[in-house]
Every structure is written in C-alpha cells, then in structure tokens.
Amino acid sequence: MRRFESAFAAQDGVRRLFAERPGRGYSRFVSLAKRVLPAIAVGLLLLVASWPRLQAVFNEVRVHIPRIDTREARNLRMVSVHYAGIDRQNRPFVVTAKTAQQMPKVDDLVSLDQPKADLTTESGGWLELGAYTGLYQPQPQLLDLFGNVALFQDKGNEFHSDSARINMQQGTAEGDDPITGQGPFGTVAAQGFRMLDRGDTIIFTGHTKMLIRPREKTAP
C-alpha cells in the first residue's frame, strides 16, 4: 500500500508542477502588460498631440529631389576642364577650358568654352593659345580654336587670328585666316601662318606685310 501511496503522491506532485508553471507564466505576462500597455497608450497620445508641430518641422526639412530631363542628361557639361599630356619628346602640355561638353554621336570630340593651351617651347620657353570656343580630340591631341584666337610667347610676341588648329603631339599649329601680330621684332599682317617647333619658328603664308624694328644699339 505504501508503494501505491508514494506513486500517487509523485503523480500528484508532477501535476501540481505543470499546473503552477502556466499560472506563473500567465501572471508574468499580465504584470508586464500592465506596465507596457499604459506606456504605449501615453506615447500614442503624446504623438497625436504633437503631430501638427512635427509635420511642420518635416515640411521645413523636406529635401526636394529635382527632376532630371533625359534630354539635359545627354548634354551634361563639365566645369573647369583640365587635360594634361606629353608630346613625342616628353614635353608637357596642358589644355584647359571654362566648360566642356561631349559632342553628340562623336565619342572622341569635346566642345570647349574659352579654351586655352599651354606648351613648352623647344628653347625652354612657353607658348599660350586661347580663343572663345574650340574642339578638342583627346586621342590624336588635336585642338581647333575659333573666335579671337590669341597666341602669346614669352619673347613678348603676340598674334591674333579667327581660327587655328594645334597639334599638341607634334607641337605645331596652323591657320588659314588672316593673322596680325606685334612684338619686339615689329609688326606683321599675313593671310595665314604655320607654327613649327612649338613656336620657335613661325612662317607667315599668303600676302604678308612685315615691319621690322631696328635693334637698339647697346652702349660700348
């Protein structure tokens, strides 16, 4: 009989254990809900009360994303363009412009606004050419200038024409429009020009008129 009584007692203890666990879990859940639900309710009330002010703040800091026209995206421009390279004799040159735009349907042709080219001459001096507009081909390194083309040398010479083509790789330039120039040598007016040796040699073509100033005699 004692064995049966002990067995019944053990079974009764297990039943009580399983019966107490759900009750404890439920009581804990109820206790947690009593704390959390009021806090959530108070937060919602505060959010509803302050929503008009928050909405005004959101409207002030809202970022407006501009709409991009696909036609404008195809004609994007670069600002403060800078091309640098070296010629066949490893001498540096630089092509700069205020803005640049890739020409449509031509991969290796760039339209330049206010372009300028700087080269180092054979004798170690410098040569600068600029214009209103231009076209640059980066691969063959050809620069075409149009409108008020100005050529300046460190020797004090300057020349002006309406157009010119510069081969940055070979250090040459040419133009078939009338050209005028002045400097310590005098003045010149011609129908065209050819520049060789990065500016050390300039040949004037067509009808040419040149006034050469005599060199000043130095005191003995």
PyMOL commands that set and color helices and strands:
alter all, ss='L'
color gray80, all
select helices_A, chain A and resi 2-61+70-73+197-199
alter helices_A, ss='H'
color red, helices_A
select strands_A, chain A and resi 77-86+92-102+110-113+116-120+126-130+133-137+142-153+158-167+172-175+179-183+186-190+192-196+201-205+209-212
alter strands_A, ss='S'
color yellow, strands_A
deselect
rebuild
show_as cartoon
